[in-house]
Amino acid sequence: MTSSPQRLDLSGFHAGARSANLLHLKPFNFSYTLGISANNLFTLRQVIDEYTYDKKKAPQSLQDLVAAGYLQNIPIDPITNSSDTWHTINEDALQAVDQTEPGIFDVKSGSDKTGLDGTPYADW
């Protein structure tokens, strides 16, 4: 009879580090979180552009990107720790790809906090 393996308590570590080599785990790192936020913003913006190009209209919601298969799920904003706080910015109807149905053309963090460089995360 074999005993079951013991689980390590990784609660003090960032989720992204859980799959890393256990010898290299590091406690939560705020600058790493900022990198994740910038990467999530880049990914969302790129996917919005791809959807708009492919569908000849902008998405009406971030959930449209998931429903159409462009994302598996809406990324988490690590500053707010939520996928529901992204602030979407809609196209101007006159400049929209589909003027009858303008949609999202940009996304920003929903955080009301300010970064170390003095700029609000919502301005990134």
N, CA, C and O of each residue as an XYZ file, in Angstrom:
496
protein
N       0.839     -1.172      0.000
C       0.000      0.000      0.000
C       0.890      1.243      0.000
O       1.798      1.361      0.823
N       0.630      2.159     -0.916
C       1.448      3.366     -1.002
C       0.702      4.510     -0.356
O      -0.525      4.589     -0.419
N       1.446      5.382      0.257
C       0.817      6.546      0.869
C       0.651      7.628     -0.183
O       1.420      7.712     -1.140
N      -0.362      8.451      0.012
C      -0.592      9.523     -0.957
C       0.422     10.633     -0.740
O       0.834     10.888      0.392
N       0.828     11.294     -1.815
C       1.829     12.359     -1.673
C       1.266     13.526     -0.883
O       0.076     13.830     -0.960
N       2.128     14.167     -0.132
C       1.698     15.338      0.627
C       1.643     16.533     -0.299
O       2.477     16.680     -1.192
N       0.659     17.384     -0.082
C       0.516     18.591     -0.879
C       1.312     19.717     -0.230
O       1.302     19.870      0.992
N       1.991     20.491     -1.043
C       2.715     21.650     -0.541
C       1.753     22.816     -0.394
O       0.865     22.999     -1.226
N       1.921     23.594      0.644
C       1.104     24.792      0.823
C       1.755     25.924      0.040
O       2.795     26.447      0.439
N       1.134     26.300     -1.084
C       1.675     27.354     -1.943
C       0.837     28.623     -1.840
O       0.896     29.473     -2.729
N       0.063     28.761     -0.778
C      -0.849     29.896     -0.680
C      -0.132     31.237     -0.634
O      -0.728     32.258     -0.975
N       1.116     31.260     -0.226
C       1.846     32.521     -0.164
C       2.533     32.900     -1.462
O       3.255     33.896     -1.520
N       2.312     32.113     -2.496
C       2.983     32.345     -3.759
C       1.977     32.709     -4.830
O       0.821     32.289     -4.783
N       2.423     33.490     -5.790
C       1.579     33.910     -6.901
C       1.214     32.693     -7.740
O       2.039     31.799     -7.929
N      -0.012     32.652     -8.243
C      -0.500     31.494     -8.996
C       0.387     31.167    -10.190
O       0.542     29.995    -10.532
N       0.966     32.162    -10.825
C       1.811     31.930    -11.985
C       3.069     31.159    -11.642
O       3.657     30.516    -12.512
N       3.488     31.211    -10.398
C       4.698     30.532     -9.988
C       4.441     29.081     -9.607
O       5.398     28.324     -9.442
N       3.201     28.667     -9.462
C       2.892     27.316     -8.986
C       3.388     26.233     -9.920
O       3.696     25.130     -9.470
N       3.472     26.518    -11.207
C       3.935     25.493    -12.128
C       5.459     25.533    -12.308
O       6.022     24.698    -13.016
N       6.102     26.474    -11.686
C       7.559     26.614    -11.811
C       8.259     25.527    -10.998
O       7.645     24.872    -10.156
N       9.514     25.352    -11.255
C      10.339     24.440    -10.482
C      10.252     24.857     -9.016
O      10.463     26.025     -8.689
N       9.943     23.913     -8.137
C       9.718     24.248     -6.732
C      10.928     24.888     -6.072
O      10.780     25.613     -5.088
N      12.116     24.635     -6.593
C      13.300     25.242     -6.004
C      13.390     26.732     -6.294
O      14.152     27.447     -5.643
N      12.622     27.205     -7.264
C      12.716     28.599     -7.672
C      11.471     29.403     -7.345
O      11.311     30.510     -7.859
N      10.582     28.881     -6.505
C       9.385     29.631     -6.145
C       9.774     30.876     -5.365
O      10.670     30.852     -4.521
N       9.084     31.951     -5.667
C       9.348     33.207     -4.988
C       8.041     33.745     -4.437
O       6.988     33.512     -5.031
N       8.076     34.461     -3.311
C       6.857     35.080     -2.807
C       6.301     36.079     -3.826
O       6.998     36.500     -4.748
N       5.048     36.442     -3.640
C       4.357     37.388     -4.516
C       5.245     38.599     -4.798
O       5.805     39.191     -3.876
N       5.368     38.955     -6.039
C       6.243     40.030     -6.467
C       5.400     41.068     -7.211
O       4.840     40.768     -8.266
N       5.307     42.275     -6.676
C       4.442     43.291     -7.270
C       4.888     43.681     -8.674
O       4.041     43.895     -9.542
N       6.195     43.779     -8.925
C       6.634     44.145    -10.273
C       6.293     43.041    -11.270
O       6.016     43.323    -12.436
N       6.310     41.787    -10.821
C       5.877     40.674    -11.663
C       4.399     40.839    -12.003
O       3.989     40.601    -13.139
N       3.596     41.250    -11.011
C       2.169     41.477    -11.225
C       1.950     42.576    -12.258
O       1.047     42.464    -13.087
N       2.747     43.620    -12.227
C       2.620     44.683    -13.218
C       2.926     44.161    -14.608
O       2.286     44.563    -15.580
N       3.897     43.272    -14.710
C       4.209     42.654    -15.994
C       3.047     41.821    -16.504
O       2.744     41.832    -17.697
N       2.393     41.097    -15.597
C       1.215     40.321    -15.971
C       0.120     41.259    -16.453
O      -0.535     40.987    -17.460
N      -0.083     42.364    -15.738
C      -1.127     43.317    -16.127
C      -0.861     43.871    -17.515
O      -1.769     43.945    -18.343
N       0.381     44.261    -17.774
C       0.721     44.790    -19.096
C       0.537     43.719    -20.166
O       0.068     44.011    -21.266
N       0.905     42.485    -19.847
C       0.740     41.391    -20.797
C      -0.743     41.110    -21.055
O      -1.138     40.888    -22.200
N      -1.562     41.116    -20.006
C      -2.997     40.895    -20.168
C      -3.631     42.009    -20.994
O      -4.500     41.751    -21.827
N      -3.198     43.244    -20.765
C      -3.702     44.366    -21.569
C      -3.320     44.190    -23.030
O      -4.149     44.380    -23.920
N      -2.066     43.828    -23.280
C      -1.602     43.624    -24.648
C      -2.418     42.528    -25.324
O      -2.862     42.686    -26.461
N      -2.614     41.410    -24.614
C      -3.374     40.290    -25.168
C      -4.804     40.704    -25.476
O      -5.304     40.427    -26.567
N      -5.468     41.359    -24.539
C      -6.844     41.792    -24.776
C      -6.931     42.737    -25.971
O      -7.821     42.598    -26.811
N      -6.025     43.683    -26.048
C      -6.047     44.642    -27.164
C      -5.799     43.940    -28.500
O      -6.446     44.249    -29.501
N      -4.872     43.008    -28.506
C      -4.575     42.270    -29.735
C      -5.782     41.433    -30.164
O      -6.118     41.395    -31.348
N      -6.425     40.772    -29.220
C      -7.575     39.930    -29.537
C      -8.760     40.775    -29.996
O      -9.498     40.364    -30.891
N      -8.950     41.934    -29.404
C     -10.016     42.848    -29.856
C      -9.777     43.224    -31.316
O     -10.706     43.223    -32.124
N      -8.531     43.543    -31.648
C      -8.195     43.890    -33.035
C      -8.436     42.718    -33.988
O      -8.987     42.899    -35.074
N      -8.020     41.514    -33.577
C      -8.221     40.333    -34.429
C      -9.708     40.056    -34.647
O     -10.129     39.773    -35.769
N     -10.489     40.135    -33.596
C     -11.936     39.913    -33.689
C     -12.558     40.937    -34.643
O     -13.347     40.589    -35.522
N     -12.187     42.199    -34.450
C     -12.733     43.276    -35.280
C     -12.374     43.067    -36.750
O     -13.214     43.267    -37.627
N     -11.158     42.674    -37.018
C     -10.726     42.427    -38.391
C     -11.486     41.246    -38.996
O     -11.993     41.330    -40.114
N     -11.558     40.156    -38.249
C     -12.207     38.942    -38.751
C     -13.715     39.105    -38.942
O     -14.267     38.665    -39.950
N     -14.372     39.733    -37.979
C     -15.837     39.823    -37.985
C     -16.360     41.077    -38.689
O     -17.563     41.223    -38.902
N     -15.451     41.972    -39.044
C     -15.831     43.246    -39.684
C     -16.704     44.113    -38.766
O     -17.462     44.965    -39.228
N     -16.578     43.874    -37.464
C     -17.227     44.705    -36.446
C     -16.542     44.436    -35.117
O     -15.995     43.354    -34.899
N     -16.570     45.399    -34.250
C     -15.921     45.272    -32.952
C     -16.804     44.471    -31.993
O     -18.026     44.460    -32.135
N     -16.187     43.803    -31.020
C     -16.993     43.062    -30.038
C     -17.837     44.013    -29.195
O     -17.436     45.145    -28.923
N     -18.993     43.543    -28.796
C     -19.878     44.348    -27.953
C     -19.524     44.222    -26.475
O     -19.852     45.092    -25.668
N     -18.852     43.132    -26.136
C     -18.417     42.887    -24.757
C     -17.175     42.008    -24.795
O     -16.875     41.394    -25.819
N     -16.458     41.946    -23.684
C     -15.296     41.062    -23.617
C     -15.742     39.604    -23.684
O     -15.001     38.745    -24.162
N     -16.937     39.331    -23.211
C     -17.462     37.971    -23.273
C     -17.635     37.510    -24.715
O     -17.561     36.310    -24.982
N     -17.862     38.431    -25.651
C     -17.940     38.076    -27.071
C     -16.651     37.410    -27.548
O     -16.684     36.533    -28.411
N     -15.514     37.831    -26.983
C     -14.218     37.265    -27.364
C     -14.102     35.814    -26.914
O     -13.476     34.996    -27.588
N     -14.704     35.500    -25.779
C     -14.708     34.131    -25.273
C     -15.685     33.290    -26.096
O     -15.350     32.189    -26.534
N     -16.892     33.816    -26.303
C     -17.919     33.079    -27.044
C     -17.468     32.745    -28.466
O     -17.820     31.691    -28.997
N     -16.697     33.632    -29.082
C     -16.235     33.417    -30.454
C     -14.947     32.587    -30.516
O     -14.452     32.298    -31.605
N     -14.406     32.207    -29.364
C     -13.226     31.350    -29.330
C     -11.895     32.078    -29.413
O     -10.859     31.440    -29.598
N     -11.901     33.388    -29.282
C     -10.641     34.144    -29.327
C      -9.892     34.069    -28.000
O      -8.670     34.209    -27.969
N     -10.610     33.851    -26.915
C     -10.026     33.672    -25.586
C     -10.711     32.485    -24.914
O     -11.884     32.213    -25.170
N      -9.979     31.782    -24.056
C     -10.611     30.720    -23.264
C     -11.426     31.330    -22.134
O     -12.486     30.819    -21.774
N     -10.925     32.420    -21.583
C     -11.636     33.170    -20.547
C     -11.077     34.582    -20.529
O     -10.018     34.848    -21.097
N     -11.781     35.467    -19.885
C     -11.326     36.854    -19.776
C     -10.198     36.886    -18.748
O     -10.380     36.420    -17.622
N      -9.028     37.432    -19.119
C      -7.899     37.455    -18.182
C      -8.209     38.277    -16.925
O      -9.026     39.198    -16.945
N      -7.548     37.923    -15.867
C      -7.692     38.654    -14.609
C      -6.807     39.887    -14.638
O      -5.649     39.827    -15.052
N      -7.357     40.991    -14.199
C      -6.562     42.200    -13.993
C      -5.893     42.005    -12.636
O      -6.579     42.055    -11.615
N      -4.565     41.783    -12.587
C      -3.928     41.484    -11.309
C      -3.907     42.662    -10.336
O      -3.639     42.475     -9.149
N      -4.177     43.837    -10.810
C      -4.224     44.982     -9.897
C      -5.517     44.933     -9.085
O      -5.512     45.221     -7.888
N      -6.625     44.567     -9.736
C      -7.916     44.465     -9.031
C      -8.230     43.030     -8.628
O      -9.169     42.784     -7.871
N      -7.439     42.080     -9.138
C      -7.625     40.649     -8.885
C      -8.999     40.160     -9.350
O      -9.621     39.317     -8.703
N      -9.458     40.696    -10.470
C     -10.768     40.322    -10.997
C     -10.759     40.396    -12.520
O     -10.037     41.201    -13.110
N     -11.554     39.563    -13.136
C     -11.714     39.644    -14.590
C     -12.927     40.493    -14.954
O     -13.197     40.727    -16.132
N     -13.657     40.956    -13.935
C     -14.874     41.744    -14.157
C     -14.674     43.247    -14.069
O     -15.624     44.008    -14.253
N     -13.456     43.685    -13.791
C     -13.243     45.119    -13.561
C     -12.594     45.851    -14.729
O     -12.357     47.056    -14.646
N     -12.302     45.132    -15.825
C     -11.717     45.804    -16.986
C     -12.651     46.914    -17.430
O     -13.868     46.734    -17.475
N     -12.077     48.060    -17.757
C     -12.843     49.204    -18.265
C     -12.744     49.182    -19.789
O     -11.664     49.352    -20.354
N     -13.881     48.973    -20.443
C     -13.881     48.927    -21.903
C     -14.194     50.305    -22.468
O     -14.976     51.068    -21.902
N     -13.567     50.602    -23.595
C     -13.769     51.879    -24.273
C     -14.347     51.584    -25.644
O     -13.749     50.864    -26.444
N     -15.508     52.147    -25.904
C     -16.190     51.896    -27.173
C     -15.733     52.851    -28.258
O     -15.281     53.965    -27.995
N     -15.865     52.373    -29.488
C     -15.552     53.177    -30.665
C     -16.516     54.360    -30.759
O     -17.646     54.297    -30.274
N     -16.063     55.404    -31.371
C     -16.949     56.486    -31.768
C     -17.764     55.954    -32.946
O     -17.198     55.384    -33.879
N     -19.066     56.130    -32.914
C     -19.937     55.562    -33.953
C     -19.531     55.988    -35.360
O     -19.645     55.204    -36.302
N     -19.063     57.211    -35.509
C     -18.692     57.698    -36.838
C     -17.385     57.093    -37.349
O     -17.127     57.086    -38.553
N     -16.565     56.587    -36.432
C     -15.283     55.994    -36.829
C     -15.285     54.473    -36.694
O     -14.256     53.832    -36.909
N     -16.429     53.892    -36.340
C     -16.523     52.450    -36.128
C     -16.426     51.688    -37.444
O     -16.818     52.191    -38.497
N     -15.903     50.475    -37.371
C     -15.848     49.605    -38.541
C     -17.263     49.370    -39.054
O     -17.513     49.455    -40.257
N     -18.187     49.075    -38.143
C     -19.603     48.924    -38.468
C     -20.339     50.059    -37.764
O     -20.629     49.967    -36.571
N     -20.637     51.110    -38.486
C     -21.226     52.304    -37.877
C     -22.601     52.052    -37.271
O     -23.053     52.831    -36.431
N     -23.272     50.982    -37.680
C     -24.579     50.687    -37.103
C     -24.450     49.967    -35.763
O     -25.407     49.905    -34.991
N     -23.261     49.422    -35.489
C     -23.059     48.670    -34.254
C     -21.640     48.879    -33.723
O     -20.823     47.958    -33.764
N     -21.337     50.093    -33.219
C     -19.993     50.319    -32.679
C     -19.771     49.439    -31.450
O     -20.710     49.126    -30.717
N     -18.524     49.050    -31.238
C     -18.208     48.183    -30.107
C     -16.924     48.596    -29.431
O     -16.481     49.739    -29.550
N     -16.331     47.663    -28.723
C     -15.121     47.917    -27.939
C     -13.920     48.071    -28.869
O     -13.717     47.263    -29.775
N     -13.130     49.112    -28.636
C     -11.884     49.240    -29.385
C     -10.668     49.307    -28.470
O      -9.537     49.239    -28.952
N     -10.874     49.438    -27.162
C      -9.753     49.455    -26.233
C     -10.228     48.978    -24.870
O     -11.425     48.957    -24.585
N      -9.277     48.599    -24.040
C      -9.559     48.142    -22.685
C      -8.463     48.662    -21.770
O      -7.303     48.765    -22.169
N      -8.839     48.988    -20.543
C      -7.893     49.496    -19.545
C      -8.179     48.836    -18.209
O      -9.259     48.284    -18.000
N      -7.220     48.892    -17.315
C      -7.424     48.344    -15.976
C      -8.552     49.111    -15.296
O      -8.710     50.315    -15.497
N      -9.323     48.407    -14.500
C     -10.400     49.042    -13.746
C      -9.945     49.558    -12.398
O     -10.766     49.999    -11.594
N      -8.656     49.510    -12.140
C      -8.127     49.940    -10.852
C      -8.186     51.457    -10.699
O      -8.034     52.208    -11.663
N      -8.409     51.879     -9.466
C      -8.362     53.316     -9.162
C      -7.029     53.685     -8.507
O      -6.853     54.803     -8.022
N      -6.096     52.733     -8.500
C      -4.790     52.960     -7.875
C      -3.807     53.580     -8.861
O      -4.042     53.613    -10.069
N      -2.697     54.072     -8.308
C      -1.658     54.717     -9.095
C      -0.394     53.869     -9.070
O      -0.027     53.327     -8.028
N       0.266     53.754    -10.209
C       1.492     52.976    -10.311
C       2.675     53.673     -9.668
O       2.589     54.836     -9.274
N       3.772     52.956     -9.568
C       4.981     53.505     -8.963
C       5.529     54.695     -9.735
O       6.232     55.536     -9.175
N       5.204     54.764    -11.033
C       5.676     55.899    -11.835
C       4.734     57.105    -11.751
O       4.961     58.120    -12.410
N       3.679     56.991    -10.940
C       2.765     58.115    -10.725
C       1.578     58.152    -11.671
O       0.700     59.000    -11.515
N       1.528     57.251    -12.654
C       0.391     57.241    -13.564
C      -0.670     56.249    -13.072
O      -0.338     55.158    -12.608
N      -1.923     56.627    -13.174
C      -2.991     55.694    -12.773
C      -2.970     54.453    -13.658
O      -2.743     54.547    -14.864
N      -3.206     53.291    -13.054
C      -3.259     52.056    -13.821
C      -4.339     52.138    -14.904
O      -4.207     51.523    -15.962
N      -5.383     52.882    -14.642
C      -6.476     53.025    -15.606
C      -6.042     53.783    -16.862
O      -6.761     53.773    -17.861
N      -4.872     54.444    -16.829
C      -4.375     55.166    -17.996
C      -3.428     54.338    -18.853
O      -2.985     54.815    -19.898
N      -3.108     53.128    -18.451
C      -2.154     52.308    -19.198
C      -2.720     51.899    -20.516
O      -2.056     51.202    -21.283
